[in-house]
Amino acid sequence: MCPREDETYRSTRYGGHPPACTCVACCEKRRAGISTGYKSPREGGGTPAWFWAVIGIVVVALVLTLVLR
């Protein structure tokens, strides 16, 4: 038998538990401040290295423009 859509979503997003689960493990996680929700693959964030490379190139170009004027 095929799982229902909501069961598939819950399994994927919440590891099998609903968002407001009151089981002991989920309650202990909430008390400890650990998220029980979805963990995206891009979690951790930060500014990507390519952004800083572009900023560095722009700054160097501006400095060279001012110095070589």
C-alpha positions in Angstrom: 0.0 0.0 0.0 1.3 3.4 -0.9 1.8 5.9 1.9 -0.5 8.9 2.0 0.9 12.3 0.9 0.9 13.7 4.4 2.8 10.7 5.8 5.4 11.1 3.1 5.8 14.8 3.8 6.0 14.2 7.5 8.6 11.5 7.1 10.7 13.7 4.8 10.4 17.0 6.7 10.2 15.9 10.4 11.7 12.4 10.5 8.4 10.7 11.1 7.1 13.0 13.8 4.5 15.7 13.3 5.5 19.3 13.9 3.8 19.5 17.3 4.9 16.0 18.5 4.7 15.5 22.3 6.7 12.3 22.6 9.4 12.2 25.3 12.3 12.5 22.8 10.8 15.5 21.1 10.0 17.3 24.3 13.5 16.7 25.6 14.9 18.2 22.4 12.7 21.3 22.7 13.8 21.8 26.3 17.4 21.5 25.3 16.9 24.0 22.5 17.6 21.6 19.7 15.4 22.1 16.6 13.0 19.3 15.9 12.1 20.7 12.5 13.4 20.5 9.0 17.2 20.7 8.5 17.9 22.2 5.1 21.0 21.0 3.2 22.2 24.6 3.0 22.1 25.0 6.8 25.1 26.7 8.3 25.0 29.5 5.7 27.6 32.2 5.7 28.8 34.2 2.8 30.1 32.2 -0.2 33.8 32.5 -1.1 32.9 33.7 -4.7 31.2 36.7 -3.2 34.3 37.8 -1.3 36.4 37.2 -4.5 34.2 39.5 -6.5 34.3 42.1 -3.8 38.1 41.9 -3.6 38.4 42.3 -7.4 36.1 45.4 -7.3 38.1 47.0 -4.5 41.4 46.3 -6.2 40.0 47.8 -9.4 38.9 51.0 -7.6 42.2 51.4 -5.8 44.1 51.0 -9.1 41.8 53.5 -10.8 42.5 56.0 -8.1 46.2 55.4 -7.9 46.9 55.4 -11.7 44.8 58.5 -12.4 
